[in-house]
Amino acid sequence: MSLDHYRLLGNSGLRVSPIALGTMTFGNDWGWGADNSVSHRQFERYAELGGNFIDTANFYTEGTSEKLLGEFLKGRRDKFVLATKYTLNMRPGDPNAGGNHRKNLFQSLEASLERLQTDHIDLYWVHMDDGLTPIDETMRALDDAVRQGKILYVGVSDMPAWKVSQANTLAQWRGLSAFIGLQIEYSLIERTPERDLIPMAQEFGIGVTPWSPLGQGILSGKYTEADLQPLSEGNGESPPKSEGRHERNKQNGSLNARTLSIANEAKAIANEIGEGASASQVSIAWLLEQKAVTAPIIGARTMEQLDDTLKATEITLTDAHLARLHEVSKIELGFPHDFLQLDFVKGAMSGNTTTRKR
């Protein structure tokens, strides 16, 4: 596999690389991204290797990510599948500057087109469920933008499975543009989408593009048992000093004994593969083996991080490797999934006969 061995995104004819370049790190407006020079080098490295799938959002680095991409794409815009998003509020204090309603969609789209210096977006994502806008309003507004030629395809990110199903069913009934892509957090340490989101995507023919494929950096293998120890509590007169991503991962519960054991297993498999393989590469390679996944989205602050993760396309995991990764990271699917797999339930449904689905 390589970046120029393209895949179709969902039930469409759109060809995309098996790894997408995420650009949330393009620009240091948030205090931790890559500067213009490093961002440009990352873009060029990805393009040199045959990569064509670029993911951004209007909200990323206060719009700088889109502005930089507009510069990088000059003279070769049509060679790339350019994806951006709308939903998040770009004018704090203005309730109509965020959300999935028609007004925000069109004002966000026009602003993104200007920053990206293009007349159309290849793939326009609904960034997340806003919990307020009727889904038929969103789907109709997206379809209107498609008919105007301002966007070509539509996708959805961070939305419950039932609502994505409602949206695509509505689109089918009314002849509107349906979602062809689903962007979700999915990795070896975050497999809960396998309960509903992944089966839904397979049933509707929606291509999955996971974000945070390295689980907030945990799957890079850089953490050890020592990182599970409590952080300094300070002198009792002030809050504990922030230690960046390490502290955030502990506070949000993502860095714990379970996730560390998963990262250690990925690291062990990388050591067995040898030839410079890393835990990051093994973790991305696992995602690439999942049937519903079209292209994980990777981002990096440094060239070294980018080069390492892009080499995941060179990793071959054996059935034994996949079985080990599955076992250490498996989750309970919960009701009704586990209930429906009970032998007595399956026997009651089938009359103790066997039928295979092709």
N, C-alpha and C positions, 0 to 999 in steps of 0.2 A: 504494500500500500504506500502511496505517496500523495502529496497535496494535489497533484494533477491527475489522480485517479478519482474522477468526480462521481458524485451520487445525486440521484434525483431527490428533491425536497418534497416529501409527501406525495399526494396525488397530483403532481404537476410535472411539467417537462423542464423545470428549472434545474440546471446543473450547478452543484456547489461542491467545494472541496470538503473532504472528510473532517477537517478541522477548520473552524472559523476563527478569525482574528478579532478578539474583543478589544475595544479601544476605550474602555472606561478609565484606563491609566494614561491616555493621551492628554497631556497638559498637567501642570502641577498646581492648578487653582485650588485644589482641596488639600494641598500640603503634602501629598505622598505619591504623586504620579510621576510619569517620565516627562522630561522637558521636550521641547520641540525637536531638538537634534536626535535624541534617543528614540522618540516616537517615529521620526522619519526613517531612521535606520531599521526599526522593527518592521515598519510597513514594507520597506524595500526587501528585507530578508524574506518575509512571507511571500511577496510577489515573485521574487527570484526562484523560489521553490515551487512555483505553480499555483500558489494559493489565490483564490478568487472571491472568498466569502468574508465580507467585512461587516462587523456588527458594532453599532454605536447607539446613542440615544440623545435626544435634545437636551436632557438634563445632565449628561455626563460632563464633568468639569466646567459647569456653568456655560455650556455651549462651545467650549474650546475644542473638545474632541471633534465635533462636526466641522468647525472652522479649519482645523489642521487637515482633516481628511479632504476637504474641498481643495486645499492647496496640493496635497499629495496626489490627487486623482487627475489633476490637470493634464489634458492631452491623451488620457487613456481611461476615461470614465467608463466606457462601455465594456471594457475587459473584466470588470468586477461586478459582483452581485452585492449591491450596497443596501444595507438594512439599517433602519433607524426606528426610533420608538417615540410615542407620545403618551401622555397621561399625567406625568408629574408636573407640579406647578412651577412655572418659570417666573411668576410675579407674586411673591408672597403678599398676602393681604387681599388679593383679587380672587374671589371664589371661582370665577369662570376661566382662570388661567391654568386650571388643572382639571382632571377628570376625563371621562371617555365620551362626553357629549359632543354634539355636532360643532358647536362654537369652538371648543378647545381643539378639536381635531383639525379644523381648517386653519386656525390661526397658528397652531403648532407646526402643521405641515408646511405652510408658506414660509415660516421662519427657518425651518430645517432646510428647505430647498435653497434659500438664500445663503445660509451658512455653508452648505455643501457645494454651492455653485453648480447646481444641476437643475434640470427641468423635470426630473422624475426620480422617485425612489423605487428601487426594485422590489423591496420587501418592507412593508410598513407594519410594525408591531404595535398592538395595544399593550402598553407596558405592564399594566396590572389591573385587576378588578377594582373599580372605585366604589362598589357597593351601593351606588345610587342611580346611575344612568341605565334606563331600560336597554336591554341588549339589542332589541330591534332598531333602536335609534342609532346605536353604534354601527351595526352591520349595514344599515342603509347609508349612513354617512361614508363609511369605508368604500362601499360599492360606488357611490357617487364620485368619489375621488379616483377610483379605478376607471370609471367611464370617461372622466375628464383627462385621463392619461397621466395624472400626476403620481400615481402609484400603480405598480403592476400586479403585485401579489400582497396578500394580507396574512398576518400571523398574530398570535396571542401569547402573552407571557403572564405567569403568576396569576392564574385564574382557576377556580375550582372546576373539576372535571364535569360536573353536572351543567355548569354554565357554558363551558365550551361546547358541550354536546347540544345544548339548547341553541346556541348561536349557529352552529353548522347545520343543524336540522332546519332551522328557520331559513338559512341561506339557501339550502337545497329546495325548499318548498317555494320560495319567492324568486328564485333565479338570481340570487345575489352572489357576490364573491365570497367564498368560504375560506376559513383559515386553512392554510397548507402547512404552517409551522407552529410548533408549541415550544416555547422557551421556559424551562423550569430548572430549579435547583435539583441536580441529580448527580450522585457520585457514590463511591463505595461506602461513604459514611452517611449518606442521605438517600436511602432507598425507599422511603415511604411513598414516592410517586408510583411505585409498582402496585400499590393497592388499587388505584382508580385511574390516575392520569395516564400512565403508560398503556394499560389495556384500552382505554378510551382512544388514545392516539392511534393505536394499531387498528382498531375497529373502523375509525373514520379515515384512515390513510393520511394522518398528519405526521410530518417529520419532526422528530424531537431534537432540539439543540440545547443540551444541558449547559447551564451556567454554574460557576464555581465547581468545576469538575475535580478540583483538588481539595475540596472541602475547606475553604478559607485557609489554604496552605498546609493544613494538617497532613494531607497525603503526600506532601513533598518529602516526608521522612525526617524533617529537621527537629522534631520534638522527641524528648526522652522521658523516662519516668520522673526525672527531676523537675520537669515542667508541670507535673501534676501537683507539686507541693504548693501550699498557700503562698501567695505573693506577700511582700512586705506590707505590714499593716500600718507603717508609719509610726509616728510618736504619740498617737492618740489624740493629737490636737488638730490634725488635718487629714483629709482623705488619702488613701494609699496612692503612691505615685503611679501614673499610667505607664504601662510597658507595652503600648502599641497593640498589635494583633494578638500577641500572647495573652494579654489581659482580656481583650474582647472575647477571644475564643473560650476562655475559662468562664467569663461572666455569662455568656450566652449558652453555656453548657455543651458547646461543640467539642471542646478539648477535654476528654475524660478517659477513663481506663479502656472503655470499649473502642473509641475512635483511635486511641493510640495503638491498641492491639491490631487494628485493621491496617494502620500505616506501617507497623512493624512487619506484618505479613507481606505487604507490597514491597517493602525494603528487602526482605529475605528472598523473595522471588527475583528481584532485580539482581541481587548478588549471585544467585544461581545462574541467571542468564549471562551475567558477565558483560564483557565488551563495553563497559561504561554505562550500562543500563542503570536507570534510577527509579526510585519509588514513584516519582511523578509520571514517568513514562509508562510504568506498569499500570498505574491508576487510569491514565487516559486510554491505554490499550484495552483495558477491561471495558470501558464505556463503548469503545468502537466495536466491540463484539456483541453488544446488546442490540437485538433485532430492531427495536423501535428507534434507535438513535441514528440520526443522520450525521450530525457534526457537533462535537463538543465545542464550546466557546472558550478559548484560552486568552488570558491577558497576562501581561508581565510589566514589571517596572524596569527591568534590566535586559540587556541583550542576552546575557548568560541564561536567565530564566526562560526567555523565549526559545533560544536554541535547544535547551534541554527538553522542553515539553514538545516541541515540534518533532523531535526524534521518536516520539511515541509511535509514529507510523512505521518505524523500522522494527518495532518489538513484535515478536510472535509468542503468544501465550499458548501453552499446551492445554489439553483438556484437564490435566491434573492441576495446573496453575489456576485455571478458571474455577475448578471445584473448590480449591482451598480458599480463594477469594470469596466465593459465594458463601462458604460455610462460616467464615469469620465475620462476614458483614450481614448475614441474613437477618431478616426482620419477621415479626409476626404480621400477617396480613390483616388479621382482625375479622370481625363480622361484616358481611356474611361470607367472606372468602374462605376462612378456615372452616366454618360450619359446613359449607357446601362440599368440602373435600373429605369430610368424615366418611368412612367406609359404609356405615349403616345408612347415611343420607344418600350416598351415591347408589347404593343397592336398592333403596326404596324408590329412587327415581327411575332406575334402569330396569327394575325387575331382575336384577342380577345377570343382566346380559352385557355384552361388550360392543361398543360402537366407536369407531375411530373417525375423528374429524380430519379431513385432508388439510 
